[in-house]
Amino acid sequence: MLNKIKKSLQENIITEIKKRLQEFQELKNKNNQDWFNELCFCLLTANSKAETAIKIQIEMSQNGFTEKTRTEIAYTIKKHGHRFHNTKAKYIFLARKFLNIKDILQNLPENQTRAFLVNNIKGLGYKEASHFLRNVGYNNFAIIDRHILRFLKKYNFINEIPKVISKKNYLEYEKILTNFNIEQSELDLILWAHMTGKVLK
């Protein structure tokens, strides 16, 4: 089925997917500042569109998340129409305890990195933690968002889409996706493009 889905994607979409995967690997080799910037982006994606989070990340530039005040961060988030500007600014401000996030994660076994993020970064659930790890070059964590859930339901891998995903459910859905025998980083982009016609990050 996956081969059929890939063949249905337009050539420019496939090219964009390859480009994104290369960008994730390039970010893996960058510094703590770049990783923290991406962490803040993933904090912003929860309960919001990725396009909105991308616009905020661009405006905040390289050092905005680390140098601006909490009020300034909230103002920028609100300006772009994000509904939870105060909460997100709070999460970003609290996350500054982990400005050396790359060093921390790279000193952990890969299978412990997501749990560390979920347990220590307020505002990151399994989906957002997996999203961040994928974007900084980790390939084996599934990003279970509403588009992936729609895919699983559409092709009868699950019976219904839950209103809230528990840790148990998340890991069960992730196990389904690992049966495709392809790195989760690439699979997510393929399925996202299949369900939305877009390739984001």
C-alpha positions as CSV (number, residue, x, y, z in Angstrom):
1,M,0.0,0.0,0.0
2,L,2.8,2.4,0.8
3,N,4.4,2.0,-2.6
4,K,1.0,2.8,-4.2
5,I,0.7,6.0,-2.0
6,K,4.3,7.0,-3.0
7,K,3.5,6.5,-6.7
8,S,0.4,8.7,-6.4
9,L,2.5,11.7,-5.1
10,Q,3.6,14.2,-7.7
11,E,7.3,14.4,-8.5
12,N,7.7,17.8,-6.9
13,I,6.2,16.4,-3.7
14,I,8.7,13.6,-3.6
15,T,11.5,16.1,-4.3
16,E,10.3,18.2,-1.4
17,I,10.2,15.2,1.0
18,K,13.8,14.4,0.1
19,K,14.8,18.0,0.7
20,R,13.1,18.1,4.1
21,L,14.8,14.9,5.2
22,Q,18.2,16.4,4.2
23,E,17.4,19.5,6.2
24,F,16.6,17.4,9.3
25,Q,20.0,15.7,9.0
26,E,21.7,19.0,8.6
27,L,20.0,20.4,11.7
28,K,21.3,17.3,13.6
29,N,24.8,18.7,13.1
30,K,24.0,22.2,14.3
31,N,24.4,23.7,17.7
32,N,22.4,23.9,20.9
33,Q,21.0,27.3,19.9
34,D,19.6,25.8,16.6
35,W,18.1,22.8,18.5
36,F,16.5,25.1,21.1
37,N,15.0,27.2,18.3
38,E,13.4,24.1,16.8
39,L,12.2,23.0,20.2
40,C,10.3,26.2,20.5
41,F,8.8,25.7,17.1
42,C,7.5,22.3,18.2
43,L,6.1,23.8,21.4
44,L,4.2,26.2,19.2
45,T,2.7,23.5,16.9
46,A,0.5,22.0,19.7
47,N,-3.1,23.1,19.2
48,S,-2.1,25.2,16.2
49,K,-1.3,25.0,12.5
50,A,2.3,24.2,11.6
51,E,2.2,27.2,9.1
52,T,1.5,29.5,12.0
53,A,4.4,28.1,14.1
54,I,6.7,28.5,11.1
55,K,5.8,32.2,10.7
56,I,6.5,32.8,14.4
57,Q,9.8,30.9,14.3
58,I,10.9,33.0,11.3
59,E,10.0,36.3,13.0
60,M,11.8,35.3,16.2
61,S,14.9,34.5,14.1
62,Q,17.9,32.8,15.6
63,N,18.0,34.4,19.1
64,G,14.5,35.6,19.7
65,F,13.4,32.6,21.8
66,T,16.4,32.9,24.1
67,E,16.8,36.7,24.4
68,K,13.3,38.3,24.2
69,T,11.2,38.7,27.4
70,R,8.3,36.5,28.1
71,T,6.0,39.5,27.3
72,E,7.7,40.1,23.9
73,I,7.4,36.4,23.0
74,A,3.7,36.4,23.9
75,Y,3.1,39.5,21.8
76,T,4.8,37.9,18.7
77,I,2.8,34.7,19.1
78,K,-0.5,36.6,19.5
79,K,0.3,38.8,16.5
80,H,0.3,35.7,14.3
81,G,-3.1,34.6,15.5
82,H,-2.1,31.8,17.8
83,R,-4.8,31.3,20.4
84,F,-2.6,30.4,23.4
85,H,0.0,33.1,23.2
86,N,0.4,33.5,27.0
87,T,0.6,29.8,27.7
88,K,3.1,29.2,24.8
89,A,5.3,32.1,25.9
90,K,5.3,30.6,29.4
91,Y,6.4,27.2,28.0
92,I,9.1,28.7,25.9
93,F,10.4,30.7,28.9
94,L,10.4,27.7,31.1
95,A,12.2,25.6,28.5
96,R,15.2,28.0,28.7
97,K,16.4,25.8,31.5
98,F,17.4,23.4,28.7
99,L,19.3,25.7,26.4
100,N,21.9,23.0,26.1
101,I,19.2,20.6,24.8
102,K,21.4,19.0,22.1
103,D,24.1,18.1,24.6
104,I,21.6,16.6,27.0
105,L,19.9,14.5,24.4
106,Q,23.0,13.3,22.7
107,N,24.3,12.0,26.0
108,L,21.2,9.8,26.4
109,P,20.4,6.5,24.7
110,E,18.1,7.3,21.8
111,N,15.2,5.3,23.3
112,Q,15.3,7.6,26.3
113,T,15.3,10.9,24.5
114,R,11.5,11.2,24.0
115,A,10.7,10.3,27.6
116,F,13.2,12.9,28.8
117,L,11.5,15.6,26.7
118,V,8.0,14.7,27.8
119,N,9.0,14.5,31.5
120,N,11.0,17.7,31.6
121,I,9.7,20.2,28.9
122,K,6.4,21.6,30.0
123,G,4.1,21.7,27.0
124,L,5.6,18.8,25.1
125,G,3.5,15.6,24.8
126,Y,4.5,12.5,22.9
127,K,3.5,14.0,19.5
128,E,5.4,17.3,20.0
129,A,8.5,15.5,21.4
130,S,8.5,13.1,18.5
131,H,8.1,16.0,16.1
132,F,11.1,17.8,17.6
133,L,13.3,14.7,17.5
134,R,12.4,14.0,13.9
135,N,13.3,17.6,13.0
136,V,16.8,17.3,14.6
137,G,17.6,14.1,12.8
138,Y,16.2,11.2,14.8
139,N,14.4,8.9,12.5
140,N,12.5,6.3,14.6
141,F,9.7,8.2,16.4
142,A,6.2,8.5,14.9
143,I,4.4,11.8,15.0
144,I,0.8,10.9,15.7
145,D,-1.2,14.0,14.7
146,R,-4.8,14.4,13.4
147,H,-3.7,13.7,9.8
148,I,-2.0,10.5,10.7
149,L,-5.0,9.4,12.8
150,R,-7.2,10.1,9.8
151,F,-4.9,8.0,7.6
152,L,-5.1,5.1,10.1
153,K,-8.9,5.3,10.3
154,K,-9.3,5.7,6.5
155,Y,-7.4,2.5,5.8
156,N,-8.9,0.6,8.8
157,F,-5.9,0.3,10.9
158,I,-7.9,1.7,13.8
159,N,-11.7,1.7,14.4
160,E,-12.1,5.2,15.5
161,I,-10.2,8.4,16.1
162,P,-9.9,9.1,19.9
163,K,-10.6,12.6,21.3
164,V,-7.6,12.3,23.6
165,I,-4.6,10.0,22.9
166,S,-3.2,8.3,26.0
167,K,0.4,7.2,26.2
168,K,-0.8,3.6,25.7
169,N,-2.7,4.5,22.6
170,Y,0.1,6.6,21.2
171,L,2.6,3.7,21.5
172,E,0.0,1.3,20.0
173,Y,-0.5,3.6,16.9
174,E,3.3,4.0,16.6
175,K,3.7,0.2,16.5
176,I,1.2,0.0,13.6
177,L,3.3,2.5,11.7
178,T,6.6,0.7,12.3
179,N,5.1,-2.3,10.4
180,F,5.6,-0.3,7.2
181,N,9.3,-1.0,7.5
182,I,10.4,2.5,6.6
183,E,12.0,5.1,8.8
184,Q,9.3,7.1,10.7
185,S,10.8,10.4,9.6
186,E,10.2,9.6,5.9
187,L,6.9,7.8,6.5
188,D,5.4,10.9,8.3
189,L,6.2,13.2,5.4
190,I,4.8,10.7,2.9
191,L,1.5,10.2,4.8
192,W,1.2,13.9,5.5
193,A,1.6,14.7,1.8
194,H,-0.9,12.0,1.0
195,M,-3.5,13.3,3.4
196,T,-3.0,17.1,3.0
197,G,-1.1,17.6,-0.3
198,K,1.5,19.5,1.7
199,V,5.1,19.0,2.8
200,L,5.9,21.1,5.9
201,K,8.2,20.2,8.7
